[in-house]
């Protein structure tokens, strides 16, 4: 059977993938404001969860699962290619080596933590979104978006922070996790009216509003779309 995707779906998928890859680069800068210390990725990473919510809400869990694995695969490819470039010899006249290496020569445990955290967090986000929509018969999008993001962000932080910052005292790890989850979820709550408006517009444009029925939630069934 021929499978097709709309232009809107492809655009949302592209923005999600780019946001995920950019968040790895933005994380190189550490921000400090209002007494909080956060990685620069915090300004763009929540967009991946917002778009994940939109895709799952409009096209269903199976399409969201495909996008999650696509983002995961391309992000991993960029990480590995960046690592390879750091290992290759640079031209004698090029002076940008230290800066390039700072961005792309990541500590392996941080990369592993980041990729694993995204995969699990985004999958849980889509799973909760789909299950709640089915239970609510399509009502209360705002509640679904907040609860699913909270579950996904908690899983993301519970994986990423302990692995990436192993050795830091437990109370500091817990504080970092709490701040990261709170900031990201607050970001998504503030932008929720925009997200809801986009979802309504896309549903109307696409004439689609999938409520998942008897489907497999196996995260590895990528070809089931």
C-alpha positions as CSV (number, residue, x, y, z in Angstrom):
1,X,0.0,0.0,0.0
2,X,1.3,3.4,-1.0
3,X,2.1,5.6,2.0
4,X,2.1,9.4,1.8
5,X,2.7,12.4,4.1
6,X,1.3,15.9,3.9
7,X,3.5,19.0,3.5
8,X,2.5,20.2,6.9
9,X,3.6,16.9,8.5
10,X,6.9,17.1,6.7
11,X,7.5,20.7,7.8
12,X,6.7,19.9,11.5
13,X,9.0,16.8,11.3
14,X,11.8,18.9,9.8
15,X,11.5,21.6,12.5
16,X,11.5,19.0,15.3
17,X,14.6,17.3,13.9
18,X,16.5,20.6,13.5
19,X,15.4,21.8,17.0
20,X,16.8,18.6,18.5
21,X,20.1,18.9,16.7
22,X,20.4,22.6,17.5
23,X,19.8,21.9,21.2
24,X,23.0,19.8,21.3
25,X,25.0,22.7,19.9
26,X,23.2,25.3,22.1
27,X,24.0,23.3,25.2
28,X,27.6,24.3,24.9
29,X,26.7,27.7,26.4
30,X,25.6,27.8,30.0
31,X,23.1,30.5,30.9
32,X,22.7,32.2,34.3
33,X,19.8,34.4,35.0
34,X,17.4,35.0,38.0
35,X,19.7,32.8,40.1
36,X,19.3,29.8,37.8
37,X,22.0,28.1,35.8
38,X,20.8,26.3,32.7
39,X,22.2,24.9,29.5
40,X,21.5,27.0,26.4
41,X,19.5,24.2,24.9
42,X,16.6,25.1,27.3
43,X,15.6,27.9,24.8
44,X,14.9,25.4,22.0
45,X,14.7,21.9,23.3
46,X,11.0,22.2,24.6
47,X,10.0,22.9,21.0
48,X,10.7,19.2,20.3
49,X,8.1,18.3,22.9
50,X,5.6,20.9,21.6
51,X,5.9,19.5,18.1
52,X,5.7,16.0,19.3
53,X,2.4,16.9,21.0
54,X,1.1,18.5,17.8
55,X,2.1,15.5,15.6
56,X,0.6,12.9,18.0
57,X,-2.6,15.0,18.4
58,X,-3.2,15.4,14.7
59,X,-1.8,12.3,13.1
60,X,-1.7,9.8,16.0
61,X,0.9,7.8,17.9
62,X,2.2,5.8,15.0
63,X,3.3,8.9,13.0
64,X,4.8,10.4,16.2
65,X,6.8,7.2,16.8
66,X,8.2,7.4,13.3
67,X,9.2,11.1,13.8
68,X,10.9,10.3,17.2
69,X,13.0,7.6,15.6
70,X,13.9,9.7,12.6
71,X,15.0,12.6,14.9
72,X,16.9,10.1,17.1
73,X,18.7,8.6,14.0
74,X,19.7,11.9,12.4
75,X,20.8,13.4,15.8
76,X,23.0,10.3,16.3
77,X,24.4,10.7,12.8
78,X,25.3,14.3,13.4
79,X,27.0,13.4,16.7
80,X,29.1,10.7,15.1
81,X,30.1,12.8,12.1
82,X,31.1,15.6,14.3
83,X,33.2,13.2,16.4
84,X,34.8,11.9,13.2
85,X,35.7,15.4,12.0
86,X,37.3,16.1,15.3
87,X,39.5,13.1,14.8
88,X,40.6,14.0,11.2
89,X,43.7,16.2,10.8
90,X,43.1,19.9,10.3
91,X,44.8,22.2,7.9
92,X,47.9,24.0,9.3
93,X,46.5,27.5,8.6
94,X,43.2,26.8,10.2
95,X,42.8,28.3,13.7
96,X,39.3,27.3,14.5
97,X,40.2,23.8,15.8
98,X,39.7,24.4,19.5
99,X,36.3,26.1,19.0
100,X,35.1,23.4,16.6
101,X,36.2,20.6,19.0
102,X,34.5,22.4,21.9
103,X,31.2,22.1,20.0
104,X,31.5,18.6,18.5
105,X,34.0,16.6,20.6
106,X,31.4,15.7,23.2
107,X,32.1,13.7,26.3
108,X,30.7,10.2,25.4
109,X,28.6,9.8,28.5
110,X,26.9,13.2,27.9
111,X,26.0,12.2,24.3
112,X,24.8,8.8,25.4
113,X,22.7,10.4,28.1
114,X,21.2,13.0,25.7
115,X,20.3,10.6,23.0
116,X,18.8,8.0,25.4
117,X,16.9,10.7,27.3
118,X,15.3,12.1,24.2
119,X,14.3,8.7,22.9
120,X,12.6,7.6,26.1
121,X,11.2,11.0,27.1
122,X,9.6,11.7,23.7
123,X,8.2,8.2,23.4
124,X,6.6,8.5,26.8
125,X,5.3,11.9,25.9
126,X,3.6,10.5,22.7
127,X,2.3,7.5,24.6
128,X,0.6,9.6,27.3
129,X,-0.8,12.0,24.7
130,X,-2.3,9.1,22.7
131,X,-3.8,7.3,25.7
132,X,-5.3,10.4,27.2
133,X,-6.8,11.5,23.9
134,X,-8.4,8.1,23.6
135,X,-9.7,8.1,27.1
136,X,-11.0,11.7,26.8
137,X,-12.5,11.1,23.3
138,X,-10.5,14.0,21.9
139,X,-11.4,16.6,24.5
140,X,-9.1,18.6,26.8
141,X,-6.1,19.0,24.5
142,X,-4.5,21.5,27.0
143,X,-4.5,19.0,29.8
144,X,-3.1,16.3,27.6
145,X,-0.3,18.5,26.4
146,X,0.8,19.5,29.9
147,X,0.6,16.1,31.5
148,X,2.3,14.3,28.6
149,X,5.1,16.9,28.6
150,X,5.5,16.6,32.3
151,X,5.9,12.9,32.1
152,X,8.3,13.1,29.1
153,X,10.4,15.9,30.6
154,X,10.6,14.0,34.0
155,X,11.8,10.9,32.2
156,X,14.3,12.9,30.1
157,X,15.8,14.6,33.2
158,X,15.8,11.4,35.3
159,X,18.0,9.8,32.6
160,X,20.1,12.7,31.3
161,X,21.2,14.5,34.5
162,X,22.3,11.5,36.6
163,X,24.3,10.0,33.7
164,X,25.8,13.3,32.4
165,X,26.7,14.6,35.9
166,X,27.5,11.4,37.7
167,X,29.6,12.1,40.8
168,X,27.8,15.3,41.8
169,X,26.1,15.1,45.3
170,X,22.6,13.7,45.1
171,X,20.9,16.8,46.5
172,X,22.4,18.9,43.7
173,X,21.4,16.4,41.1
174,X,17.8,16.5,42.4
175,X,17.9,20.3,42.4
176,X,19.1,20.3,38.8
177,X,16.4,17.9,37.7
178,X,13.7,19.9,39.4
179,X,14.8,23.2,37.9
180,X,15.1,21.7,34.4
181,X,11.7,20.1,34.4
182,X,10.1,23.2,35.9
183,X,11.6,25.5,33.4
184,X,10.8,23.3,30.4
185,X,7.2,22.6,31.5
186,X,6.6,26.3,32.3
187,X,7.9,27.2,28.8
188,X,5.3,24.8,27.3
189,X,2.5,26.1,29.5
190,X,3.2,29.7,28.5
191,X,3.2,28.8,24.8
192,X,0.2,26.4,25.1
193,X,-2.3,28.9,23.6
194,X,-0.1,29.1,20.5
195,X,0.2,25.3,20.4
196,X,-3.5,24.8,20.7
197,X,-4.2,27.4,17.9
198,X,-1.7,25.6,15.6
199,X,-3.2,22.2,16.3
200,X,-6.7,23.5,15.5
201,X,-5.5,25.1,12.3
202,X,-3.6,22.0,11.2
203,X,-6.6,19.7,12.0
204,X,-8.7,22.0,9.8
205,X,-6.2,22.2,7.0
206,X,-5.5,18.5,7.0
207,X,-9.0,17.4,7.7
208,X,-7.5,14.9,10.2
209,X,-7.9,14.3,13.9
210,X,-6.7,10.8,14.7
211,X,-7.8,9.1,17.9
212,X,-5.8,5.9,18.2
213,X,-7.8,2.8,18.5
214,X,-6.5,-0.8,18.6
215,X,-2.9,-0.1,17.8
216,X,0.5,-1.4,19.0
217,X,2.4,0.9,21.3
218,X,5.5,-1.1,20.8
219,X,8.1,1.6,20.4
220,X,10.2,-0.5,17.9
221,X,7.4,-1.0,15.3
222,X,8.6,1.9,13.2
223,X,7.4,0.5,9.9
224,X,3.8,0.4,11.3
225,X,2.6,3.8,10.1
